[in-house]
Amino acid sequence: MTAIVLLAVVLWWSLALHFRLPSWLATVIPFAYALAAVVVLVWLRPFWRAVAVVLASFAVLLGWWSTLRPSNDLDWAPEYAHIPYGELDGDRLVLRNVRVFDYRTETDFTPRWEDRTYDLSRLRELDLFMSYWGSPWIAHTILSWVFEDGPPLAISIETRRTATQQYSALRGFFREYEICYVAADERDLIGLRTNYRGEQVYLYRLRMPPERARAILLDYLASMNALVKEPAWYNALTDNCTTSIRTHLKHIAAAQPFDWRILANGYGDRMLYERGVVDTQIPFEELRAKSLIVPNAQAAGNGPGFSARIREGVPRP
């Protein structure tokens, strides 16, 4: 059993070396390390000496790992060129670098960044978007704060990728990407997914008092401001679009019991239904069908009424 556990850790470090080392070293070094670890565990005796050698290699690798530092100063992809931050004065929130792109296709767009002002006394509800692009087990989750007047504020927790990086779920475990918060107009953040990427997007209106929705937004703001000063790594397991939301919720209220659907977040809407966070007056499958906003989003297009249109017919708890 000890050997199996050690080999599993060796595999993890081999992948870390593969993803983080440059050029041809990314193949040679991980293979050589894994092979050497196997040889040591099989041939070196007594066995405790083999274990000691492998553990020593872990210590060396951990030292190297600790030297990897996230950065805000890279050649970012256009959609991540700026990160949001804001200032709060009473109920007045001024948010900088709100993304408001105009898309012609997924990759052809006119970048536009705005400073927007939100009156938190006019905050009325918090909504959750779940966007699926492949497996039903995994979705991208986005929170959006809805105000009595003015456009909603949607915020998506994502990997901040450079101009040459592509998203990889596996690489997300190995300090490949910085984490970022994308604050955007819904016509950008949601319309990109419904109208140009062809994703299946569901909108759930949450049972949440405005004061709690405000507390969550301010906790988001604190994280966004902190990332401007001190960037951080994205982690596909512990710091992703859903686990980060749970962290924010834990900051302002007692945490709900852990549920496997926090990791397999494509089924997170069922968890919210069971906990009474969304409308439970109708069966879940009916709620889910009514929460699919793709037809409304495509009909709304790039029009100014996008946010109102996508909420038509979506049940409110």
DODREN-208781 format. One record per atom (N, C-alpha, C, O, CB): residue in three letters; x, y, z. Coordinates in steps of 0.1 Angstrom, whole numbers, plus 5000, padded with zeros to 4 digits. Glycine has a CB too. Example, Ala and Ser with C-alpha at 12.3 -4.5 7.8 and 13.67 -1.06 7.14 Angstrom:
2
Ala513249435078
Ala512349555078
Ala513249675078
Ala514249675085
Ala511349555090
Ser512849785071
Ser513749895071
Ser512950005079
Ser513450115080
Ser514149945057
***
This chain:
317
Met500849885000
Met500050005000
Met500950135000
Met500650224993
Met499150005012
Thr502050135008
Thr502950245008
Thr503450274995
Thr503550394990
Thr504050225018
Ala503850164988
Ala504450184974
Ala503450244965
Ala503750324956
Ala504950054969
Ile502150204966
Ile501150254957
Ile500950404959
Ile500750484950
Ile499850174959
Val500850444972
Val500650584975
Val501850664970
Val501650774964
Val500550604990
Leu503050614972
Leu504250684967
Leu504250704952
Leu504550804947
Leu505550624972
Leu503850594945
Leu503850604930
Leu502750694925
Leu502950764915
Leu503550464925
Ala501650704933
Ala500650804929
Ala501150944930
Ala500851034922
Ala499350784938
Val501950974941
Val502551104943
Val503551134932
Val503751244927
Val503051124957
Val504351024929
Val505351034918
Val504651074905
Val505151154897
Val506150904917
Leu503551014902
Leu502751044890
Leu502351194890
Leu502451254880
Leu501550954888
Trp501851234901
Trp501451384902
Trp502651474899
Trp502551564891
Trp500851414916
Trp503851444906
Trp504951524903
Trp505451514889
Trp506051614884
Trp506051494913
Ser505351404883
Ser505751384869
Ser504951474860
Ser505451534851
Ser505651234865
Leu503651474863
Leu502751564855
Leu503051714857
Leu503051794848
Leu501251534858
Ala503351744870
Ala503751884873
Ala504951924865
Ala505052034860
Ala503951904888
Leu505951834865
Leu507151864857
Leu506851874843
Leu507451964836
Leu508251754860
His506051794838
His505651794823
His505051924819
His505351984809
His504751674820
Phe504151974828
Phe503352094824
Phe504152224827
Phe503952324821
Phe502052094831
Arg505152214836
Arg505752344840
Arg507152354835
Arg507652474835
Arg505752344855
Leu507852254830
Leu509152264825
Leu509052304810
Leu508152274803
Leu509952134826
Pro510152374805
Pro510052424791
Pro510552324781
Pro511252234785
Pro510952544790
Ser510052334769
Ser510552264757
Ser510752114760
Ser509852044766
Ser511852324753
Trp511852064754
Trp512051914755
Trp512251864769
Trp512051744771
Trp513251884746
Leu512651954778
Leu512751904792
Leu511451854798
Leu511351774807
Leu513252024801
Ala510351904792
Ala509051864797
Ala508651724794
Ala507751664800
Ala507951954791
Thr509451654785
Thr509251514783
Thr510351434789
Thr510051324796
Thr509251484768
Val511551474788
Val512751394793
Val512751384808
Val512851274814
Val514051454788
Ile512651504815
Ile512751504829
Ile511651424836
Ile511951344845
Ile512851644834
Pro510451444833
Pro509351374840
Pro509451224838
Pro509351144847
Pro507951414835
Phe509851174826
Phe509951034823
Phe511150974831
Phe511050874837
Phe510151004808
Ala512251054831
Ala513451004839
Ala513150994854
Ala513550904861
Ala514651094836
Tyr512451094859
Tyr512151104873
Tyr511250984877
Tyr511450914886
Tyr511451234877
Ala510150964869
Ala509250854872
Ala509950714871
Ala509750634880
Ala508050854862
Leu510750694861
Leu511550574860
Leu512450554871
Leu512550444877
Leu512250574846
Ala513150654875
Ala514150644886
Ala513350604899
Ala513850524907
Ala514950774888
Ala512250674902
Ala511450644914
Ala510950494914
Ala511050434924
Ala510250734915
Val510550444903
Val510050304902
Val511250214905
Val511150114912
Val509450274888
Val512450244899
Val513650154901
Val513950154915
Val514350054921
Val514750204892
Val513950274922
Val514350284936
Val513450194944
Val513850124953
Val514350424940
Leu512150214942
Leu511150134950
Leu511149984948
Leu510849914957
Leu509750184947
Val511549944936
Val511649804933
Val512949734938
Val512849624943
Val511449774918
Trp514049804936
Trp515349744938
Trp516049784951
Trp516849704957
Trp516249774927
Leu515849904956
Leu516649944968
Leu516049874980
Leu514849884983
Leu516550094969
Arg516949814988
Arg516549745000
Arg517549785011
Arg518749805009
Arg516549594998
Pro517149785024
Pro515749755028
Pro514749865023
Pro515149975019
Pro515649755043
Phe513449835023
Phe512449915017
Phe512350055023
Phe512050145016
Phe511149845018
Trp512650065036
Trp512550195042
Trp513550295036
Trp513350415035
Trp512850185057
Arg514750245031
Arg515650335024
Arg515050385011
Arg515250495007
Arg517050255021
Ala514350295004
Ala513750334991
Ala512750444994
Ala512650544987
Ala513050214984
Val511950425005
Val510950525008
Val511650655012
Val511150765008
Val510050475020
Ala512650645019
Ala513350775023
Ala513950845011
Ala513850975010
Ala514550735032
Val514450775001
Val514950834988
Val513850904981
Val513951024976
Val515650734979
Val512650834980
Val511550894972
Val510951014980
Val510651114973
Val510450794970
Leu510851004993
Leu510451125001
Leu511351244999
Leu510951354999
Leu510251085015
Ala512651214999
Ala513651324997
Ala513451384983
Ala513551514982
Ala515051264998
Ser513051314973
Ser512851374960
Ser511551464961
Ser511551564954
Ser512651264949
Phe510551424969
Phe509451504970
Phe509751634977
Phe509251744973
Phe508351434979
Ala510651634986
Ala511051754993
Ala511751854983
Ala511551974984
Ala512051725005
Val512651794975
Val513351874965
Val512351934955
Val512352054952
Val514351794957
Leu511351854951
Leu510351904941
Leu509452014948
Leu509052104941
Leu509551794936
Leu509151994960
Leu508352094967
Leu509052224968
Leu508452334967
Leu507952044981
Gly510352224970
Gly511152344970
Gly511052414957
Gly510952534956
Gly512652314974
Trp511252334946
Trp511152394933
Trp509752454931
Trp509552564925
Trp511452294922
Trp508652374935
Trp507252414933
Trp507052554940
Trp506252634935
Trp506352314938
Ser507652574951
Ser507352694959
Ser508052814952
Ser507652934956
Ser507952684973
Thr508852794942
Thr509452904935
Thr508552964924
Thr508853074919
Thr510852874930
Leu507552884920
Leu506652934910
Leu505753034915
Leu505053014925
Leu505852814904
Arg505753154909
Arg504953264914
Arg503953314903
Arg504353324891
Arg505853374918
Pro502753334907
Pro501753394897
Pro502153534894
Pro502853604901
Pro500353384903
Ser501553584883
Ser501953724879
Ser500753794873
Ser499753734868
Ser503053714868
Asn500753924874
Asn499754014867
Asn500354074855
Asn499654144847
Asn499254114877
Asp501654044852
Asp502354114841
Asp502754014830
Asp503953994828
Asp503554184847
Leu501753964823
Leu502053874812
Leu501353924800
Leu500554024800
Leu501653734815
Asp501553864788
Asp500853894776
Asp499553824776
Asp499353714770
Asp501753864763
Trp498553894782
Trp497253824784
Trp496353824771
Trp496553904762
Trp496453894794
Ala495553724770
Ala494553714759
Ala493653844761
Ala493453884772
Ala493653584760
Pro493153894750
Pro492354024750
Pro491254014761
Pro490954124767
Pro491754054737
Glu490553904762
Glu489453904772
Glu489853904786
Glu488953924795
Glu488653774769
Tyr491153894789
Tyr491653894802
Tyr492754014804
Tyr493554014813
Tyr492253764806
Ala492654104794
Ala493754204795
Ala493654294807
Ala494654344812
Ala493554294782
His492454304813
His492254384825
His491554304835
His490654224832
His491554524822
Ile491754324848
Ile491054264858
Ile490254364867
Ile490754474868
Ile491954174867
Pro489154334872
Pro488254434878
Pro488754464893
Pro489354374899
Pro486854384878
Tyr488454584897
Tyr488654624911
Tyr487654734913
Tyr487154794904
Tyr490154664914
Gly487454764926
Gly486454874928
Gly486654944942
Gly487454904950
Gly485054814928
Glu485755044943
Glu485755124955
Glu484355134960
Glu483455154952
Glu486455264953
Leu484155124973
Leu482855134979
Leu482755264988
Leu483655284996
Leu482555014988
Asp481755344986
Asp481455464994
Asp479955454998
Asp479055494991
Asp481755594986
Gly479755405010
Gly478355385014
Gly477755275006
Gly478155165006
Gly477555515014
Asp476655314999
Asp475955224990
Asp476455234976
Asp475955164967
Asp474455254991
Arg477355324973
Arg477855344960
Arg479055264957
Arg480155284963
Arg478155494957
Leu478955164948
Leu480055084943
Leu480555124929
Leu479755124920
Leu479654934944
Val481755174928
Val482355204915
Val483255084911
Val484255064918
Val483055334915
Leu482955014901
Leu483754904897
Leu484454934884
Leu483854974874
Leu482754774895
Arg485754914884
Arg486554944872
Arg486754814864
Arg486754704869
Arg487955004877
Asn487054834851
Asn487354724842
Asn486154624841
Asn486454504841
Asn488554654846
Val484954674839
Val483854584836
Val483854554821
Val483954644813
Val482454654840
Arg483854424818
Arg483954384804
Arg482654404796
Arg481654344801
Arg484554244803
Val482654474785
Val481454494777
Val481854474762
Val481754564755
Val480754634780
Phe482154354759
Phe482654324745
Phe481454314735
Phe480354274739
Phe483554194744
Asp481654354723
Asp480754334712
Asp481254224703
Asp482254244697
Asp480454474704
Tyr480454114703
Tyr480953994695
Tyr480353984682
Tyr479154014680
Tyr480653864703
Arg481153944672
Arg480653904659
Arg480753754658
Arg479853694652
Arg481453974648
Thr481753694663
Thr481953554665
Thr482653534678
Thr482953634685
Thr482753484653
Glu482853404682
Glu483553384694
Glu484953444695
Glu485353494706
Glu483653234697
Thr485553454684
Thr486953504684
Thr487153644677
Thr488153704677
Thr487853404677
Asp486053694671
Asp486053824665
Asp485153914673
Asp483953904673
Asp485553814650
Phe485754014679
Phe484954104688
Phe485654234689
Phe486854254686
Phe484754034702
Thr484954334694
Thr485454464697
Thr485554474712
Thr484554484719
Thr484554574691
Pro486854484717
Pro486954494732
Pro486554634737
Pro486654734731
Pro488454474735
Arg485854624748
Arg485454744755
Arg485354724770
Arg484854624775
Arg484054794750
Trp486054814777
Trp486054804792
Trp485454934797
Trp485755044793
Trp487554784797
Glu484654924808
Glu483955034813
Glu484155044828
Glu484354944835
Glu482455034810
Asp484055164834
Asp483855184848
Asp482355194850
Asp481755284844
Asp484655304853
Arg481755114859
Arg480355124861
Arg480055144876
Arg480855104885
Arg479654994857
Thr478955224879
Thr478555254892
Thr477255174896
Thr476355184888
Thr478355404894
Tyr477255114907
Tyr476155034912
Tyr475655094925
Tyr476455114934
Tyr476454884913
Asp474355114927
Asp473755154939
Asp473255024947
Asp472354964943
Asp472555254937
Leu474054994957
Leu473754864964
Leu472454874972
Leu471854764976
Leu474854834974
Ser471854994974
Ser470554994981
Ser469454954971
Ser468354924975
Ser470255144986
Arg469854944958
Arg468854904948
Arg469054754944
Arg468354714934
Arg468954994936
Leu469954684951
Leu470154544948
Leu468954464952
Leu468454484963
Leu471454494955
Arg468454384943
Arg467154314946
Arg467354154947
Arg466654094954
Arg466154344936
Glu468254104939
Glu468353954939
Glu469653904933
Glu470453984927
Glu467153894931
Leu469953784936
Leu471153714931
Leu470753594923
Leu469953514927
Leu472153684942
Asp471253584911
Asp470953474902
Asp472253394899
Asp473353444900
Asp470353534888
Leu471953264895
Leu473053174892
Leu472853124878
Leu471853074874
Leu473053054902
Phe473953134870
Phe473953074856
Phe474852954857
Phe475852944863
Phe474553174846
Met474352844850
Met475152724848
Met475252694833
Met474252674826
Met474452604856
Ser476552684828
Ser476752674814
Ser477452544811
Ser478552514817
Ser477652794809
Tyr476952464802
Tyr477452334799
Tyr477952334785
Tyr477352384776
Tyr476352224800
Trp479152274783
Trp479752264770
Trp480152124766
Trp480552104754
Trp481052354769
Gly479952024774
Gly480251894771
Gly479651794781
Gly478451764779
Gly481751874772
Ser480351744790
Ser479851644800
Ser478751704809
Ser478951824813
Ser480951594808
Pro477751634812
Pro476651684821
Pro477251694836
Pro476551754844
Pro475451594821
Trp478351634838
Trp478951634852
Trp479551774855
Trp479651804867
Trp479951524853
Ile479951844845
Ile480651974847
Ile479952084841
Ile479552084829
Ile482151954842
Ala479852194848
Ala479352324843
Ala480152434848
Ala480852424857
Ala477852334847
His480052544840
His480752674845
His479652754852
His478552774846
His481352754833
Thr479952794864
Thr478952874872
Thr479253014873
Thr480453054874
Thr478852814886
Ile478253104871
Ile478453244872
Ile477353304880
Ile476153264879
Ile478353304857
Leu477753394889
Leu476753474897
Leu476453604891
Leu477353664885
Leu477253484912
Ser475253654892
Ser474853784887
Ser473953854896
Ser472953804901
Ser474153764873
Trp474353974900
Trp473554054909
Trp472554144901
Trp473054214892
Trp474554144918
Val471354144905
Val470254214898
Val469854334906
Val469554324918
Val469054124894
Phe469754454899
Phe469454574906
Phe468054624901
Phe467654584890
Phe470454684903
Glu467354704909
Glu466054754906
Glu466054834893
Glu465154834885
Glu465454834917
Asp467154914891
Asp467354984879
Asp468854974875
Asp469654964883
Asp466955134880
Gly469054974862
Gly470454954857
Gly470654804854
Gly469954714858
Gly471455004867
Pro471754784846
Pro471954644842
Pro472554554853
Pro473154604863
Pro472954644831
Pro472254424853
Pro472854334863
Pro474354334862
Pro474954374851
Pro472254194861
Leu474954284872
Leu476454274873
Leu476754124873
Leu476454054884
Leu477054344885
Ala477354064863
Ala477653924863
Ala479153914865
Ala479953984860
Ala477353854849
Ile479553814874
Ile480953794877
Ile481253644876
Ile480653564882
Ile481253844891
Ser482253614868
Ser482653474865
Ser484153454870
Ser484953534867
Ser482553444850
Ile484353354878
Ile485653314883
Ile486253224873
Ile485753114870
Ile485553254897
Glu487453264867
Glu487953184855
Glu489553174856
Glu490153234865
Glu487553254842
Thr490053104847
Thr491453104845
Thr491853224837
Thr491253254826
Thr491952964837
Arg492853294841
Arg493353414833
Arg494453364824
Arg495553334829
Arg493853524843
Arg494153354811
Arg495053284802
Arg495853394794
Arg495353504791
Arg494353194793
Thr497053354790
Thr497853444781
Thr497353424767
Thr496553344764
Thr499353404782
Ala497953504758
Ala497553504744
Ala497853374737
Ala497253344727
Ala498353614736
Thr498753294742
Thr499153164736
Thr498553044744
Thr498752934739
Thr500653154735
Gln497953064755
Gln497452954763
Gln496052904758
Gln495252994755
Gln497452984777
Gln495852774759
Gln494452724757
Gln494052664770
Gln494852624778
Gln494452614745
Tyr492752654773
Tyr492252604785
Tyr492452454785
Tyr492052384775
Tyr490852644788
Ser492852394796
Ser492952254798
Ser492652224812
Ser493252274822
Ser494452194795
Ala491552134814
Ala491152104828
Ala492352034835
Ala492452064847
Ala489952004827
Leu493051954829
Leu494151884835
Leu495251984839
Leu495751974851
Leu494751774826
Arg495652074830
Arg496652174834
Arg496252264845
Arg497052314852
Arg497052254822
Gly494952274847
Gly494452354858
Gly494852304872
Gly494652384882
Gly492952364857
Phe495352184873
Phe495752134886
Phe497252164889
Phe497752144900
Phe495651984887
Phe497952224879
Phe499452234880
Phe499952374879
Phe500952394872
Phe500052144870
Arg499252474885
Arg499752614884
Arg500052664870
Arg501052734868
Arg501052624893
Glu499152624861
Glu499352674847
Glu498752804845
Glu499152884837
Glu498752564838
Tyr497652834853
Tyr496952964851
Tyr496853044864
Tyr496752984875
Tyr495552934845
Glu496753174862
Glu496353254873
Glu494853254874
Glu494153224864
Glu496853404872
Ile494253284886
Ile492853294887
Ile492453444886
Ile493153534889
Ile492353244901
Cys491253464880
Cys490753594878
Cys489253604880
Cys488553504878
Cys491153654865
Tyr488753714883
Tyr487353744883
Tyr486953834871
Tyr487553934869
Tyr486853814897
Val486053784863
Val485653864851
Val484353924855
Val483253864856
Val485553774838
Ala484354054857
Ala483054134859
Ala482654184846
Ala483354254838
Ala483354254869
Ala481354164842
Ala480954194829
Ala479454214828
Ala478654184837
Ala481354074819
Asp479054274817
Asp477654284813
Asp477154144809
Asp477954074803
Asp477454394801
Glu475954114812
Glu475453984809
Glu475353954794
Glu475553844789
Glu474053964814
Arg475154064786
Arg475154044772
Arg476553994766
Arg476553934756
Arg474854184765
Asp477554034774
Asp478953984771
Asp479053844776
Asp479253744769
Asp479954074776
Leu479053834789
Leu479453704796
Leu478553594793
Leu478953474791
Leu479553734811
Ile477253614793
Ile476253514790
Ile476053494775
Ile475953384770
Ile474953534798
Gly475853604768
Gly475653594754
Gly476753534746
Gly476453464736
Gly475453734748
Leu477953544751
Leu479153474745
Leu478853324745
Leu479153254735
Leu480453514752
Arg478353274756
Arg478153134757
Arg476953084750
Arg476952974744
Arg478053094772
Thr475853154751
Thr474653104744
Thr474653124729
Thr474153044722
Thr473453184750
Asn475153244725
Asn474953284711
Asn476153254702
Asn476053244689
Asn474653424710
Tyr477353234708
Tyr478553214700
Tyr479353084702
Tyr479953024693
Tyr479453334702
Arg479353034715
Arg479952914718
Arg479052794717
Arg479552674717
Arg480552914732
Gly477752814716
Gly476852704715
Gly476652624728
Gly476352504727
Gly477252614704
Glu476952684739
Glu476752614752
Glu475352614756
Glu474552704752
Glu477652684763
Gln474952524765
Gln473652514771
Gln473652584784
Gln474352544793
Gln473152364772
Val472952694785
Val473052784797
Val471652784804
Val470652804798
Val473452924793
Tyr471752764817
Tyr470552764826
Tyr470652874836
Tyr471752904841
Tyr470352624833
Leu469552944838
Leu469453054848
Leu468553014860
Leu467352974858
Leu468953184841
Tyr469153024872
Tyr468352994884
Tyr468353114892
Tyr469353174896
Tyr468952874891
Arg467153154896
Arg466953274904
Arg466953214919
Arg466153124922
Arg465553344901
Leu467753274927
Leu468053214940
Leu467153284951
Leu466753394950
Leu469453234944
Arg466853194961
Arg466053244972
Arg467153304982
Arg467753234990
Arg465253124979
Met467253434981
Met468353504989
Met467953644992
Met467653714983
Met469653494982
Pro467953685005
Pro467553825008
Pro468653925002
Pro469853885001
Pro467453845023
Pro468254044999
Pro469254134993
Pro470454165002
Pro471554184996
Pro468554264990
Glu470254165015
Glu471354195024
Glu472454085023
Glu473654115024
Glu470954215038
Arg472053965021
Arg473053855019
Arg473653865006
Arg474853835004
Arg472353715022
Ala472853894995
Ala473453904982
Ala474454024982
Ala475554004976
Ala472353934972
Arg474254124989
Arg475154234991
Arg476454194997
Arg477554224993
Arg474554354998
Ala476354115008
Ala477454065015
Ala478353975006
Ala479553985007
Ala477053985028
Ile477753894998
Ile478553814989
Ile479253894979
Ile480453874976
Ile477653714982
Leu478553994973
Leu479154084964
Leu480354154970
Leu481454174963
Leu478154194958
Leu480254204982
Leu481354274989
Leu482554174991
Leu483654214991
Leu480954345001
Asp482254054994
Asp483253954996
Asp484053924983
Asp485253914982
Asp482753825002
Tyr483253924972
Tyr483853914958
Tyr484754034956
Tyr485854024951
Tyr482753904948
Leu484254154960
Leu485054274957
Leu486354274965
Leu487354314960
Leu484254404962
Ala486354224977
Ala487554214985
Ala488554114978
Ala489754144977
Ala487254154999
Ser488154004972
Ser488953914965
Ser489553984952
Ser490653964949
Ser488253784962
Met488654054945
Met489154114933
Met490154224936
Met491154234929
Met487954184925
Asn489954304946
Asn490954404949
Asn492254344954
Asn493354394951
Asn490354494960
Ala492154224961
Ala493354164965
Ala494154104954
Ala495454114954
Ala493054044975
Leu493454054943
Leu494254004932
Leu494954104924
Leu495954074917
Leu493253924923
Val494454234924
Val495254334918
Val496554354924
Val497554384917
Val494354474918
Lys496654344937
Lys497854364944
Lys498754234945
Lys499954244944
Lys497654404959
Glu498054124946
Glu498753994948
Glu498053884940
Glu497053824944
Glu498853954963
Pro498553854928
Pro497953754920
Pro497953614926
Pro498853594935
Pro498553744906
Ala497153524922
Ala497053394928
Ala496853284917
Ala496353314906
Ala495953384939
Trp497153164921
Trp496953054911
Trp495553004911
Trp494853004921
Trp497952944915
Tyr495152964899
Tyr493852884898
Tyr494152744901
Tyr495252694897
Tyr493252904883
Asn493252674907
Asn493352524909
Asn492052464905
Asn491052494911
Asn493752494924
Ala492152364896
Ala490952304891
Ala490152234902
Ala488952204899
Ala491252214880
Leu490752194913
Leu490052124924
Leu489652224935
Leu488452214939
Leu490952014929
Thr490552304940
Thr490252384952
Thr489852524949
Thr489252584958
Thr491452374961
Asp490252584938
Asp489952724935
Asp489452734921
Asp490152794912
Asp491252814937
Asn488252684919
Asn487652694906
Asn486352774906
Asn486052844917
Asn487352554900
Cys485552774896
Cys484352864895
Cys483352834906
Cys482552924910
Cys483752854882
Thr483252704911
Thr482252664920
Thr482852664935
Thr482152714944
Thr481652534917
Thr483952604936
Thr484552594950
Thr484852734955
Thr484752754967
Thr485852504950
Ser485252824946
Ser485452964951
Ser484153034955
Ser484253104965
Ser486153044939
Ile483053004949
Ile481753054953
Ile481453004967
Ile481053084976
Ile480653014943
Arg481752874969
Arg481452814983
Arg482352884993
Arg481852915005
Arg481752664983
Thr483552914990
Thr484452984999
Thr483853125003
Thr483953165014
Thr485853004993
His483353194993
His482753324996
His481553315005
His481353395014
His482353394983
Leu480753215002
Leu479553185011
Leu479953155025
Leu479353205035
Leu478753075005
Lys481053085027
Lys481553045040
Lys482053165048
Lys481953175060
Lys482652945039
His482453275040
His482953395047
His481853475053
His482053555063
His483653485037
Ile480553455049
Ile479453535054
Ile478453465061
Ile477553525067
Ile478853615042
Ala478453325061
Ala477453245068
Ala478053115071
Ala479053075066
Ala476153235060
Ala477353035080
Ala477752905083
Ala477652815070
Ala476752825063
Ala476852845094
Ala478752735068
Ala478852655056
Ala477852545056
Ala477552485067
Ala480252605054
Gln477252515045
Gln476352405043
Gln477252275043
Gln478452285040
Gln475552415030
Pro476752165046
Pro477552035046
Pro478152015032
Pro477452055022
Pro476751915050
Phe479351965031
Phe479951935018
Phe479051835011
Phe478551735017
Phe481351885020
Asp478951854998
Asp478151764989
Asp479051734977
Asp479751814972
Asp476851824985
Trp479051604972
Trp479851564961
Trp479551644949
Trp480351654940
Trp479551414958
Arg478351704948
Arg477951784936
Arg478651924936
Arg478451994926
Arg476451804936
Ile479351954946
Ile480152084946
Ile481352054936
Ile481852144930
Ile480752114960
Leu481851934936
Leu482951894927
Leu482351854913
Leu482851904903
Leu483751784932
Ala481351774913
Ala480651744900
Ala479551844899
Ala478351814900
Ala480051594900
Asn479951964896
Asn479052084897
Asn477952084887
Asn477052174887
Asn479852204897
Gly478052004877
Gly476951994867
Gly475651954873
Gly474651974867
Gly477351904856
Tyr475751884884
Tyr474551844892
Tyr474251944904
Tyr473451904912
Tyr474651704896
Gly474952054904
Gly474752144915
Gly473352204916
Gly472852234927
Gly475752254914
Asp472652214904
Asp471252264905
Asp470352174912
Asp469452224919
Asp470752294891
Arg470552044911
Arg469751954919
Arg470051964934
Arg469051954942
Arg470051804915
Met471251994937
Met471652014951
Met470852144957
Met470352144968
Met473152034953
Leu470852244949
Leu470252374953
Leu468752344954
Leu468052404963
Leu470452484943
Tyr468152264946
Tyr466752234946
Tyr466452164959
Tyr465452194966
Tyr466252154934
Glu467252064963
Glu467051984975
Glu467152074987
Glu466552044997
Glu468051874976
Arg467952174986
Arg468152264998
Arg467252384998
Arg467252465007
Arg469652314998
Gly466352394988
Gly465352494988
Gly465852634984
Gly465252734987
Gly464652505001
Val466952634977
Val467552764974
Val466952824961
Val466952944959
Val469052754972
Val466352734953
Val465652774940
Val464252744942
Val463752684952
Val466252704928
Asp463452774932
Asp461952744932
Asp461652594934
Asp462152514926
Asp461252804920
Thr460952554944
Thr460652414946
Thr459152394945
Thr458652284949
Thr461152374960
Gln458352484940
Gln456952474938
Gln456552384927
Gln455452334925
Gln456252604937
Ile457552354918
Ile457352274906
Ile458352164907
Ile459452184913
Ile457352344893
Pro458152044900
Pro459151944900
Pro460451994894
Pro460452084886
Pro458651824892
Phe461551934898
Phe462851984894
Phe463051984879
Phe463552074873
Phe463951894900
Glu462651874872
Glu462751864858
Glu462051974851
Glu462552024840
Glu462351724853
Glu460852014856
Glu460152124850
Glu460852254852
Glu460952334843
Glu458652134856
Leu461352274864
Leu462152394867
Leu463352404858
Leu463652504852
Leu462652394882
Arg464052294856
Arg465252294848
Arg464852324833
Arg465552404827
Arg465952154848
Ala463752274828
Ala463352304815
Ala463052454813
Ala463352514803
Ala462152214811
Lys462452504823
Lys462052654822
Lys463252744824
Lys463152864821
Lys460952684832
Ser464352684830
Ser465552764833
Ser466452774821
Ser467452844821
Ser466252714845
Leu466252694810
Leu467152694799
Leu466852824791
Leu465752854786
Leu466852574789
Ile467852914790
Ile467653044784
Ile468153064770
Ile468153174765
Ile468353144793
Val468752954764
Val469352964751
Val468353024741
Val468753124734
Val469852834746
Pro467152974739
Pro466253034729
Pro466053184731
Pro466053264722
Pro464952964729
Asn465753224744
Asn465553364746
Asn466753454744
Asn466753564738
Asn465053384761
Ala467953394747
Ala469253474745
Ala469453484730
Ala469953594726
Ala470353394752
Gln469253384723
Gln469453394708
Gln468453494702
Gln468853564692
Gln469453254702
Ala467253494707
Ala466253584701
Ala466653724705
Ala466353824697
Ala464853554706
Ala467253744717
Ala467553884721
Ala468753934714
Ala468854054711
Ala467853884736
Gly469753844710
Gly470853884702
Gly471753984710
Gly471953964722
Gly470453944689
Asn472154094703
Asn472954194710
Asn472154314714
Asn472654424717
Asn474054244700
Gly470854294715
Gly469954404718
Gly470154454733
Gly470654374741
Gly468554374716
Pro469654574736
Pro469854634749
Pro468954564760
Pro469254574772
Pro469554774749
Gly467954494755
Gly467054424765
Gly467454284768
Gly466654204772
Gly465654424760
Phe468754244766
Phe469154104767
Phe468854054781
Phe468253944782
Phe470654104765
Ser469154124792
Ser469054064805
Ser467554044809
Ser467253944815
Ser469654164816
Ala466654134805
Ala465254114807
Ala464654004799
Ala463853924804
Ala464454244804
Arg465153994787
Arg464653884778
Arg464953744783
Arg464153654782
Arg465153904764
Ile466253724788
Ile466553594792
Ile465853544804
Ile465853424807
Ile468053584794
Arg465353644812
Arg464653604824
Arg463153574822
Arg462453534831
Arg464753714834
Glu462653604810
Glu461253574807
Glu460953424809
Glu461553344803
Glu460853624793
Gly459953404817
Gly459453264820
Gly460353184829
Gly459953064832
Gly459453194807
Val461353244835
Val462253164844
Val461653184858
Val461453294863
Val463753224844
Pro461253074865
Pro460653084878
Pro461453154888
Pro462653134889
Pro460252944883
Arg460753234897
Arg461353304908
Arg460853234921
Arg459653214922
Arg461053454908
Pro461753204930
Pro461353134943
Pro460553234951
Pro460053194962
Pro462553084950
***
